[in-house]
Amino acid sequence: MTSLRKLGTSDLEVFPLSLGGNVFGWTADETQSFAVLDAYAAAGGNFLDTADSYSAWVDGNVGGESETIIGKWVKARGNRDDVVIATKVSQHPDFQGLTAANIKAAADASLRRLGTDHIDLYYTHFDKVEVPVEEIIGALDELVKAGKVRHIAASNISAERLEASLAFSEREGLARYVALQPHYNLVSRETYEGELQDLAERTGLAAVPYYALASGFLTGKYREGEVVEGARAAGAGKHLETERGRKVLAALDDIAEAHRVPVATVALAWLAARPTVAAPIASARTVEQLPALVKVAEVRLTEDEITRLTEASA
C-alpha cells in the first residue's frame, strides 16, 4: 500500500497512524476492542502499539490485558503476518525494570499473551539509569538473535542514554534501536524537540510519538464552558487555560474547516509531517472515534498550514 512508511532503518513498513492499545482492557472491553481493531485493519492500518503493563492501573487488572486482547484478535483473524506489533518492557507489576533477566522473562510473558513467536518492535518502556546500557542492549540483542524480537526501540529515555546505547550497539555489532517513542504533540513540543529530535535525525531513528492528541485535547472536544466526562478529562482540559492551547485550537479549527476533516485529523497530520516522525500513536475506545484518526493517511497539509500550526504552538 502506498500509504505505508518505512520505520527508520528497519525493514518494517507501517501505516502513518499507530493504533494505541492502552484502552484495550481499560475503557474498551474485548468486544469493543475487536471492533476497533477490525475497523483499523479495514482502513489499511497495520501498526499496533501496546505494553506489558497495559492496563495494570485498573482495579482488578494485573497487567497484560491489552496484549491478551490483541493476541486473541490476531488469532481469531489469522492475520499475524499482516500486522506490526509493538510492545514494551519495564513496567509490568511482575516484571519491573530493565535488568537482563527481567527483559528476557518479560518478553517471554508478552509472547505468551500475544500468542505469537515474535514481537516486531520491542521498546524499553521507561529507561532505568541504574542499569548499564550494555546490559540492556545485550539482553535485547539476545532476544533478536533468538528470533523472539525483530527490532528494538526506546521510549522515555534521555538523549545522553540513547546516544550511549546507540554507540554501544555500533561498537559491539549488536542490535540497534531503530525507533524512539517520545511524548510529543502540538501542546507539548519541548518533550521531544531539541536534543532528542536532533539525535534521532542524525542517527536515522524513527519517532512514534505518544500522547499525540494530548489525552483528547487536540480532538477539539474541550471548549470553554463545556464539561467533558472521561478518564483523562481533567488532564486534557488544563490546556484550555493556556494561551498556547487556545491559539492551537483556533488554528486547528480553521485548517480543519478548510480540509473538511475533524480537528484531530489535522493535529495528527501536523505531527506526521514533522522531521523524523513515522507514525503518531492515537487510541480509539469506539469505532466511531476511529475515522478521524486513520484519515491522517489521506490529508496533506500545505506548507502555510504547517507553519501556522508550528507558530501557534510555539
Stockholm file with secondary structure:
# STOCKHOLM 1.0

chainA/1-314         MTSLRKLGTSDLEVFPLSLGGNVFGWTADETQSFAVLDAYAAAGGNFLDTADSYSAWVDGNVGGESETIIGKWVKARGNRDDVVIATKVSQHPDFQGLTAANIKAAADASLRRLGTDHIDLYYTHFDKVEVPVEEIIGALDELVKAGKVRHIAASNISAERLEASLAFSEREGLARYVALQPHYNLVSRETYEGELQDLAERTGLAAVPYYALASGFLTGKYREGEVVEGARAAGAGKHLETERGRKVLAALDDIAEAHRVPVATVALAWLAARPTVAAPIASARTVEQLPALVKVAEVRLTEDEITRLTEASA
#=GR chainA/1-314 SS CTTCEECTTSSCEECSSEEECTTBTTTBCHHHHHHHHHHHHHTTCCEEECCTTTTTTSTTCCSCHHHHHHHHHHHHHTCGGGCEEEEEEBEETTEESCCHHHHHHHHHHHHHHHTSSCEEEEEESSCCTTSCHHHHHHHHHHHHHTTSEEEEEEESCCHHHHHHHHHHHHHHTCCCEEEEECBCBTTBCTTTTTHHHHHHHHHTCEECCBSTTGGGGGGTCCCTTCCCCSTTHHHHHGGGGSHHHHHHHHHHHHHHHHHTSCHHHHHHHHHHTSTTBCCCEECCSSGGGHHHHHGGGTCCCCHHHHHHHHHHTC
#=GC SS_cons         CTTCEECTTSSCEECSSEEECTTBTTTBCHHHHHHHHHHHHHTTCCEEECCTTTTTTSTTCCSCHHHHHHHHHHHHHTCGGGCEEEEEEBEETTEESCCHHHHHHHHHHHHHHHTSSCEEEEEESSCCTTSCHHHHHHHHHHHHHTTSEEEEEEESCCHHHHHHHHHHHHHHTCCCEEEEECBCBTTBCTTTTTHHHHHHHHHTCEECCBSTTGGGGGGTCCCTTCCCCSTTHHHHHGGGGSHHHHHHHHHHHHHHHHHTSCHHHHHHHHHHTSTTBCCCEECCSSGGGHHHHHGGGTCCCCHHHHHHHHHHTC
//
